[in-house]
């Protein structure tokens, strides 16, 4: 178990294969016949560094669209939802795809 924060997300949960990395809102295509997907969804981060993108992950039914938050926005896909989190004392859990103190869009990673 990793003892330092931020805790890193495994490259391939449950032996699944990463199929898509989505960084903007819109249409999502999942292979036909896929009844469940494992999704990791990340909220947007604010430029001030005071808000950081929260991470939510789990199994969900495939959806045809997703919302990816930008600069302190919320992200959602299927039954998963996440938004910004207040950072305490300049310690951040995740700031989109950028470093602390800069804005960053969220993301959606789909495994199946």
Secondary structure as UniProt FT lines:
FT   HELIX           13..15
FT   STRAND          18..22
FT   STRAND          26..27
FT   TURN            32..33
FT   STRAND          37..42
FT   TURN            47..48
FT   STRAND          51..53
FT   STRAND          55..60
FT   STRAND          65..67
FT   TURN            71..72
FT   STRAND          75..77
FT   TURN            78..79
FT   STRAND          80..82
FT   STRAND          84..86
FT   TURN            89..90
FT   TURN            96..97
FT   TURN            100..101
FT   STRAND          107..111
//
